[in-house]
Amino acid sequence: MKPWLIGLILVLSALVMCLSLGKQALHAPMNLPQVDATIIVEQGDSLKQILAKLKSRNFIESSRLLEVWARWQGIDRQIHTGEYQLIPGLSGFEFLERLKQGDVVSYQVTLPEGITLQEALQRLHDDRRLVRELQDSNDPLLLDLVLPLTSPEGWFLPETYRFVAGDSDLDILRRAHRLMQRALMQVWANRSPDTPLTAPYEALILASIVERETSVSQERATIAGVFTRRLEADMRLQTDPTVIYGLGSDFNGNLTRQHLRDVANPWNTYRIKGLPPTPIALPGVAALEAAVRPASGAALYFVARGDGYHVFSETLEEHNANVQRYQLSRKADYRSTPNGGD
């Protein structure tokens, strides 16, 4: 056999061996702890920086082979940001595939129906996994979302939102804002033809009041009907939640006659006619639907009866009697919400 052929065979054999060893190294488990570990890939992290993070924690001994393989496969141009879970037995090859697929850990946060925007923001700030970009409910970044309106209250759909490491409070609220815009336009398109509401924003305001007045799903349309008839009759809405919203941090849990007489409170529906200037909470889709398609009837008044539900009446005399029975003579087990929810 000619020397050059022997040399070629030796070179090819060495190459095959190197490829085999390289493949074994790629598929070999990383040096991970027995409990699950995580690594966060931040926006702008390069492949070299990501592998350096693994090496700094002694998860891998060398990054060279992984880097060569990733660049050859184009993975370095397909990296997804987020938090990656590193389970025992995970190989470098499998980690690179996760980077490529964006197989990141996700979390969720729930914004309940009927909370204010400030309360929603506090829930987001309480979750330390979310980046904080916003200071409060009047942050200019939120005001920019609702221009030309001057208040962002009510414009964010209460829902459960999933997020990944690196997402911020603003990211969540931007999604909530888009969903609220879509939901409001959909319900407005299906509004009752004889509604006294003249614009989607008025529906949002009324829905927020309905949301704050009841936690019972089957009462929403009935309560919306009461407020709708009051608007049609040019009566004041006279609803406590609007007054409380206007008081803000000054409200100590006790709504007084002085509060109800306060003409300086723009949300005091005992003094102003029509709807308050802004929503007072984040309404859900059901409350939006109730606001634009209220239940028919003749009731103009309602009062909480102490078990989470309300009693409705058509005349002021009936209402005053109900107030005497359910509010002025409260029982020890009085509740504002029903047992077991709805």
ChimeraX attribute file (.defattr): number of C-alpha atoms within 10 A of each C-alpha:
attribute: neighborCount
match mode: 1-to-1
recipient: residues
	/A:1	5
	/A:2	6
	/A:3	8
	/A:4	9
	/A:5	10
	/A:6	11
	/A:7	11
	/A:8	11
	/A:9	12
	/A:10	12
	/A:11	12
	/A:12	12
	/A:13	12
	/A:14	12
	/A:15	12
	/A:16	12
	/A:17	12
	/A:18	12
	/A:19	12
	/A:20	12
	/A:21	12
	/A:22	15
	/A:23	14
	/A:24	13
	/A:25	16
	/A:26	19
	/A:27	16
	/A:28	15
	/A:29	18
	/A:30	23
	/A:31	18
	/A:32	19
	/A:33	12
	/A:34	9
	/A:35	8
	/A:36	10
	/A:37	12
	/A:38	12
	/A:39	15
	/A:40	18
	/A:41	22
	/A:42	14
	/A:43	11
	/A:44	10
	/A:45	13
	/A:46	14
	/A:47	22
	/A:48	13
	/A:49	12
	/A:50	18
	/A:51	19
	/A:52	16
	/A:53	16
	/A:54	19
	/A:55	15
	/A:56	10
	/A:57	12
	/A:58	13
	/A:59	18
	/A:60	19
	/A:61	12
	/A:62	13
	/A:63	16
	/A:64	11
	/A:65	13
	/A:66	21
	/A:67	18
	/A:68	12
	/A:69	17
	/A:70	20
	/A:71	12
	/A:72	10
	/A:73	13
	/A:74	12
	/A:75	19
	/A:76	19
	/A:77	12
	/A:78	15
	/A:79	22
	/A:80	21
	/A:81	20
	/A:82	22
	/A:83	19
	/A:84	22
	/A:85	17
	/A:86	19
	/A:87	16
	/A:88	15
	/A:89	15
	/A:90	16
	/A:91	21
	/A:92	23
	/A:93	19
	/A:94	17
	/A:95	19
	/A:96	22
	/A:97	16
	/A:98	17
	/A:99	22
	/A:100	18
	/A:101	13
	/A:102	16
	/A:103	16
	/A:104	20
	/A:105	14
	/A:106	12
	/A:107	12
	/A:108	10
	/A:109	15
	/A:110	13
	/A:111	21
	/A:112	17
	/A:113	21
	/A:114	25
	/A:115	19
	/A:116	24
	/A:117	24
	/A:118	15
	/A:119	17
	/A:120	23
	/A:121	21
	/A:122	15
	/A:123	15
	/A:124	23
	/A:125	18
	/A:126	11
	/A:127	13
	/A:128	8
	/A:129	16
	/A:130	21
	/A:131	16
	/A:132	18
	/A:133	14
	/A:134	17
	/A:135	14
	/A:136	13
	/A:137	19
	/A:138	15
	/A:139	12
	/A:140	12
	/A:141	14
	/A:142	21
	/A:143	16
	/A:144	13
	/A:145	16
	/A:146	14
	/A:147	10
	/A:148	8
	/A:149	12
	/A:150	12
	/A:151	18
	/A:152	21
	/A:153	23
	/A:154	25
	/A:155	27
	/A:156	25
	/A:157	24
	/A:158	26
	/A:159	15
	/A:160	13
	/A:161	14
	/A:162	12
	/A:163	19
	/A:164	18
	/A:165	19
	/A:166	17
	/A:167	17
	/A:168	19
	/A:169	22
	/A:170	18
	/A:171	16
	/A:172	19
	/A:173	22
	/A:174	17
	/A:175	13
	/A:176	20
	/A:177	21
	/A:178	14
	/A:179	17
	/A:180	23
	/A:181	14
	/A:182	13
	/A:183	17
	/A:184	21
	/A:185	14
	/A:186	15
	/A:187	20
	/A:188	21
	/A:189	11
	/A:190	11
	/A:191	20
	/A:192	15
	/A:193	9
	/A:194	8
	/A:195	16
	/A:196	14
	/A:197	20
	/A:198	8
	/A:199	9
	/A:200	19
	/A:201	18
	/A:202	19
	/A:203	26
	/A:204	29
	/A:205	25
	/A:206	26
	/A:207	31
	/A:208	29
	/A:209	29
	/A:210	30
	/A:211	29
	/A:212	22
	/A:213	22
	/A:214	22
	/A:215	19
	/A:216	15
	/A:217	14
	/A:218	13
	/A:219	19
	/A:220	24
	/A:221	23
	/A:222	22
	/A:223	25
	/A:224	27
	/A:225	24
	/A:226	23
	/A:227	27
	/A:228	26
	/A:229	20
	/A:230	19
	/A:231	18
	/A:232	12
	/A:233	10
	/A:234	11
	/A:235	17
	/A:236	17
	/A:237	25
	/A:238	19
	/A:239	19
	/A:240	18
	/A:241	21
	/A:242	26
	/A:243	25
	/A:244	22
	/A:245	19
	/A:246	18
	/A:247	18
	/A:248	9
	/A:249	8
	/A:250	9
	/A:251	14
	/A:252	9
	/A:253	7
	/A:254	8
	/A:255	14
	/A:256	9
	/A:257	8
	/A:258	8
	/A:259	19
	/A:260	18
	/A:261	14
	/A:262	15
	/A:263	14
	/A:264	10
	/A:265	20
	/A:266	17
	/A:267	25
	/A:268	28
	/A:269	23
	/A:270	20
	/A:271	18
	/A:272	16
	/A:273	15
	/A:274	17
	/A:275	21
	/A:276	21
	/A:277	11
	/A:278	21
	/A:279	27
	/A:280	29
	/A:281	30
	/A:282	30
	/A:283	29
	/A:284	23
	/A:285	19
	/A:286	17
	/A:287	29
	/A:288	30
	/A:289	24
	/A:290	26
	/A:291	34
	/A:292	30
	/A:293	22
	/A:294	23
	/A:295	17
	/A:296	13
	/A:297	11
	/A:298	13
	/A:299	19
	/A:300	21
	/A:301	22
	/A:302	21
	/A:303	18
	/A:304	20
	/A:305	20
	/A:306	19
	/A:307	14
	/A:308	17
	/A:309	19
	/A:310	19
	/A:311	15
	/A:312	19
	/A:313	18
	/A:314	14
	/A:315	12
	/A:316	11
	/A:317	10
	/A:318	14
	/A:319	19
	/A:320	16
	/A:321	13
	/A:322	21
	/A:323	18
	/A:324	12
	/A:325	14
	/A:326	19
	/A:327	16
	/A:328	10
	/A:329	9
	/A:330	14
	/A:331	12
	/A:332	7
	/A:333	7
	/A:334	15
	/A:335	15
	/A:336	15
	/A:337	16
	/A:338	15
	/A:339	9
	/A:340	5
	/A:341	9
	/A:342	13
